[in-house]
């Protein structure tokens, strides 16, 4: 988990925030970033994690992540935004994993 958090942190811009949100989930806040920019950032995170090696576990051991995105708008409730991102996350997992999906 620490290696994943470090990879996310080194991928993010200084204005962005990441925190653990549940067991194996992270919540990343991308202020002043539209959904297209968030997709680019999420793909960068996904790729960097996929390319991270874990030599303590095994010489070729790698992990992948599924990412769900949702965009906050002023009229939306933050709990709804997070719920929509969670729905997109599960759609990414159902769609084959190691993917980024947008909230509908």
C-alpha positions as CSV (number, residue, x, y, z in Angstrom):
1,X,0.0,0.0,0.0
2,X,2.9,2.4,0.8
3,X,4.4,1.9,-2.7
4,X,1.1,2.7,-4.3
5,X,0.6,5.8,-2.2
6,X,4.2,6.9,-3.0
7,X,3.6,6.4,-6.8
8,X,0.4,8.4,-6.6
9,X,2.0,11.2,-4.7
10,X,4.9,11.5,-7.1
11,X,2.5,11.5,-10.1
12,X,0.3,14.3,-8.7
13,X,0.7,18.1,-9.1
14,X,1.4,20.2,-6.0
15,X,-2.2,21.5,-5.9
16,X,-3.8,18.0,-5.8
17,X,-4.6,16.0,-2.7
18,X,-4.7,12.2,-2.1
19,X,-5.8,10.2,0.9
20,X,-6.8,6.7,1.7
21,X,-10.5,6.2,1.5
22,X,-11.4,2.8,2.9
23,X,-9.5,-0.4,2.8
24,X,-7.8,-0.4,-0.6
25,X,-9.2,2.7,-2.0
26,X,-7.8,6.2,-2.4
27,X,-9.6,9.5,-3.1
28,X,-7.8,12.0,-5.2
29,X,-9.0,15.6,-5.4
30,X,-8.0,17.5,-8.5
31,X,-9.0,21.2,-7.9
32,X,-9.6,23.3,-11.0
33,X,-9.4,20.3,-13.3
34,X,-12.2,19.3,-15.6
35,X,-13.1,15.6,-16.3
36,X,-10.9,15.5,-19.4
37,X,-7.9,16.7,-17.4
38,X,-8.8,14.3,-14.6
39,X,-8.8,11.4,-17.1
40,X,-5.3,12.3,-18.3
41,X,-4.1,12.4,-14.7
42,X,-5.9,9.2,-13.8
43,X,-4.3,7.4,-16.8
44,X,-0.9,8.7,-15.7
45,X,-1.5,7.3,-12.2
46,X,-2.8,4.0,-13.6
47,X,0.2,3.6,-15.9
48,X,2.8,4.5,-13.3
49,X,1.3,2.0,-10.8
50,X,1.2,-0.7,-13.5
51,X,4.9,0.0,-14.2
52,X,6.0,-0.1,-10.5
53,X,8.0,-3.1,-9.5
54,X,7.8,-4.8,-6.1
55,X,11.1,-6.6,-5.8
56,X,10.5,-7.6,-2.2
57,X,7.5,-9.7,-3.3
58,X,9.0,-11.0,-6.5
59,X,11.2,-9.9,-9.4
60,X,8.4,-9.5,-11.8
61,X,5.5,-8.8,-9.4
62,X,3.3,-5.9,-10.5
63,X,-0.2,-4.7,-9.6
64,X,-2.8,-2.8,-11.5
65,X,-5.6,-0.4,-10.5
66,X,-9.1,0.5,-11.5
67,X,-10.1,4.1,-11.3
68,X,-13.5,5.8,-11.2
69,X,-13.9,9.5,-12.0
70,X,-16.6,12.0,-11.1
71,X,-16.7,15.7,-11.6
72,X,-17.9,18.1,-8.9
73,X,-20.3,20.9,-9.9
74,X,-21.5,23.6,-7.6
75,X,-25.0,22.2,-7.4
76,X,-23.9,18.7,-6.5
77,X,-23.7,17.2,-3.1
78,X,-20.2,15.9,-2.4
79,X,-21.5,12.6,-1.2
80,X,-23.2,12.1,-4.6
81,X,-20.0,13.0,-6.4
82,X,-18.1,10.3,-4.4
83,X,-20.9,7.8,-4.9
84,X,-20.8,8.4,-8.7
85,X,-17.0,7.9,-8.7
86,X,-17.5,4.7,-6.8
87,X,-20.0,3.5,-9.4
88,X,-17.5,4.3,-12.1
89,X,-14.8,2.4,-10.2
90,X,-17.0,-0.7,-10.1
91,X,-17.8,-0.4,-13.8
92,X,-14.0,-0.2,-14.4
93,X,-13.5,-3.4,-12.4
94,X,-16.4,-5.2,-14.2
95,X,-15.0,-4.0,-17.6
96,X,-11.7,-5.9,-17.2
97,X,-9.8,-4.0,-14.5
98,X,-6.8,-1.8,-15.0
99,X,-9.0,0.9,-16.5
100,X,-10.3,4.4,-15.9
101,X,-14.1,5.0,-16.2
102,X,-16.1,8.2,-16.0
103,X,-19.3,8.6,-13.9
104,X,-22.4,8.6,-16.0
